[in-house]
Amino acid sequence: MLTQYRKNQRKIAMGLLSFHESLKDQQHLLKEIDTYEGDDRYQLYCYYDDNSDNVQGVVGVSQLEDQEIVLHDISLNPSYRGEGISITMMDELQAMYPNQKIIGTPATSAFLAKWQEHKRGQDGNN
């Protein structure tokens, strides 16, 4: 389940975001988390499995004026990778913003295309 990031989750969120190649540097990582905490246009969500209190992943987005959401960050704890959790996280994100299109950045566009392809496959099976 995606929940709104809270400041008491800062270390966990920073740890998950540090898996990004561009956020390996401490200064970039601090700037990124400060943006989520300080700019109302940016939202960071933590993902929990219904059966666990552990944060398994994070998703960071910003809202554009024109009915679009920009996916800036998506990161998953390595021990949960390969289980389809990132797809679930994106499905829940889209459900939170049902009337908005999710677009990517250079860093997230490949993952976003994979999710959209998966979504099209699901729609075709229904």
C-alpha positions in Angstrom: 0.0 0.0 0.0 1.3 3.4 -0.9 1.3 6.0 1.9 2.4 9.6 2.1 6.0 10.0 3.1 6.6 11.3 6.6 9.7 13.0 7.9 10.3 10.2 10.4 10.9 7.9 7.4 13.7 10.1 6.1 16.6 7.6 6.6 14.6 4.8 5.1 13.6 6.9 2.1 17.2 8.1 1.6 18.5 4.5 1.8 16.1 3.4 -0.9 16.7 6.5 -3.1 20.5 5.9 -2.8 20.1 2.9 -5.1 19.8 5.4 -8.0 23.0 5.9 -9.8 22.5 9.7 -9.9 21.8 9.8 -6.1 24.9 7.9 -4.9 26.5 11.2 -3.9 25.3 12.3 -0.5 24.8 16.0 -1.5 22.5 15.0 -4.5 20.6 12.6 -2.2 20.0 15.3 0.4 18.9 17.8 -2.2 16.4 15.2 -3.6 14.9 14.4 -0.2 14.8 18.1 0.7 12.8 18.8 -2.5 10.2 16.2 -1.5 9.9 17.6 2.0 9.9 21.3 1.0 8.1 21.7 -2.3 4.3 21.1 -2.4 4.4 20.1 -6.0 6.6 17.1 -5.2 5.3 14.0 -3.4 7.1 11.0 -2.1 5.2 7.8 -1.2 6.4 4.8 0.7 5.2 1.3 -0.2 4.3 -1.2 2.5 3.1 -4.7 2.0 -0.2 -5.3 3.8 1.5 -7.9 6.0 4.6 -5.9 7.0 5.6 -2.7 8.7 8.8 -2.5 6.6 9.0 0.1 3.8 9.6 -2.0 0.7 9.9 0.9 -1.8 9.4 4.5 -2.6 7.9 6.5 -5.5 8.5 10.2 -6.0 6.4 12.3 -8.3 5.7 15.9 -9.1 2.5 17.4 -10.4 2.4 19.5 -13.5 -0.3 22.1 -14.3 -1.7 20.1 -17.3 -3.0 16.9 -15.8 0.3 15.1 -15.8 2.3 13.5 -13.1 6.1 13.2 -13.6 7.7 10.0 -12.2 11.0 11.2 -10.8 12.0 8.2 -8.6 11.0 4.7 -8.0 13.1 2.5 -5.9 12.6 -0.9 -4.3 14.5 -2.7 -1.5 16.7 -5.3 -3.4 15.3 -8.1 -1.3 11.9 -7.5 -2.8 12.9 -7.1 -6.4 11.6 -9.6 -9.0 8.2 -10.0 -7.2 6.2 -7.5 -9.3 6.0 -5.0 -6.4 7.2 -2.1 -8.6 4.2 -2.8 -11.0 1.9 -2.8 -8.0 3.4 0.5 -6.8 2.7 2.1 -10.2 -0.8 0.7 -10.3 -1.6 2.2 -6.9 0.0 5.5 -8.0 -2.2 5.6 -11.0 -5.2 4.9 -8.8 -4.2 7.9 -6.6 -4.2 10.1 -9.7 -6.9 8.5 -11.9 -7.4 11.5 -14.2 -3.7 12.2 -14.8 -1.2 10.8 -17.2 2.1 9.6 -15.7 5.1 10.7 -17.7 8.8 9.9 -17.1 12.1 11.6 -16.8 15.3 10.3 -18.7 16.0 8.3 -15.5 12.5 6.7 -15.2 11.2 6.5 -18.8 12.5 3.0 -19.5 10.8 1.6 -16.3 7.6 3.6 -17.1 7.5 2.1 -20.6 7.8 -1.4 -19.1 4.9 -0.7 -16.7 2.7 0.7 -19.5 3.4 -2.4 -21.6 2.5 -4.6 -18.6 -0.7 -2.5 -18.2 -1.6 -2.9 -21.9 -1.1 -6.7 -21.5 -3.4 -6.8 -18.5 -6.1 -4.7 -20.3 -6.0 -7.1 -23.2 -6.6 -10.1 -20.9 -9.8 -8.7 -19.4 
